[in-house]
Amino acid sequence: MRLMIMFDLPMQTSEDRKNYRHFRKALISEGFFMMQFSVYVRVCSNSQNAKSIEKRIGAITPKEGLVQSVMLTEKQYQAMHFIAGEPSKDIINSAERTVMI
């Protein structure tokens, strides 16, 4: 299971930029990696774990802006099409990272 967080936060004031930096650092500390600008992904053990992480992210989300999440199975994530650009070859981006128990 993968949890994807997509966000568009305001960057007009110094407070907005501070909120953005805090939110981004919190995502990284939660184990998310940047897939694209403002799109972060994390591997989760199951949907219950993903919901728990989603709830924690909701608690640290800035009041202004847009933050969305989507849960994807490994099969859905691996079926992603690259229309332009090349996929990252990092182990974190591949199914090899997934351990089935």
C-alpha positions in Angstrom: 0.0 0.0 0.0 1.3 3.5 -0.8 0.0 6.7 0.6 0.4 9.7 -1.7 0.1 13.3 -0.4 -0.4 16.1 -2.9 -0.4 19.7 -1.8 -0.6 23.3 -3.0 0.3 25.7 -0.2 0.4 29.5 -0.4 3.9 31.1 -0.5 3.1 34.8 -0.3 4.1 35.7 3.2 7.0 34.7 5.5 4.4 32.8 7.6 3.2 30.9 4.6 6.8 29.9 3.7 7.4 28.9 7.3 4.2 26.7 7.3 5.3 25.1 4.0 8.8 24.3 5.4 7.3 22.8 8.6 4.8 20.7 6.6 7.4 19.4 4.2 9.8 18.5 7.0 7.0 16.7 8.8 6.2 14.7 5.7 9.9 13.6 5.4 10.1 12.8 9.1 7.0 10.6 8.6 8.9 8.6 6.0 7.6 10.2 2.8 9.8 10.8 -0.2 9.4 13.5 -2.8 8.0 12.0 -6.1 7.6 15.4 -7.7 7.3 18.9 -6.3 4.4 18.9 -3.9 3.8 15.2 -4.4 5.1 12.9 -1.6 4.7 9.1 -1.3 5.2 6.6 1.5 5.0 2.9 1.6 2.5 1.6 4.3 2.1 -1.9 5.6 -1.7 -1.9 5.1 -4.7 0.4 4.7 -5.1 0.8 8.5 -1.5 2.0 8.8 -2.1 4.4 5.8 -5.3 5.8 7.5 -3.4 6.3 10.8 -0.6 8.2 8.9 -3.1 10.2 7.0 -4.7 11.3 10.3 -1.3 12.4 11.7 -0.7 14.4 8.5 -4.1 16.0 8.9 -3.1 17.3 12.3 0.0 19.1 11.0 -1.6 20.4 7.8 -1.5 24.3 7.5 -4.9 26.0 7.6 -4.4 27.7 4.2 -4.0 25.8 0.9 -5.0 22.5 -0.5 -3.7 19.1 0.7 -5.0 15.8 -0.7 -4.3 12.2 -0.2 -4.8 9.0 -2.0 -4.1 5.4 -1.1 -2.8 3.1 -3.8 -2.1 -0.6 -3.8 1.4 -1.7 -5.0 -0.2 -3.0 -8.2 -1.8 0.4 -8.9 1.4 2.2 -8.1 3.5 0.0 -10.3 1.0 0.4 -13.2 1.8 4.2 -13.3 2.6 5.4 -16.8 5.4 7.9 -17.5 4.2 10.1 -20.3 7.3 12.3 -20.2 10.5 11.8 -18.3 12.1 8.7 -16.8 11.2 6.9 -13.6 13.6 7.0 -10.8 15.7 3.8 -10.4 15.9 4.1 -6.6 15.0 1.0 -4.6 12.5 3.2 -2.7 10.5 3.7 -6.0 10.3 0.0 -6.9 8.4 -3.0 -5.9 11.7 -4.6 -4.7 11.3 -2.6 -1.5 8.0 -4.3 -0.7 8.3 -7.2 1.7 5.4 -9.7 1.8 4.8 -11.4 5.1 
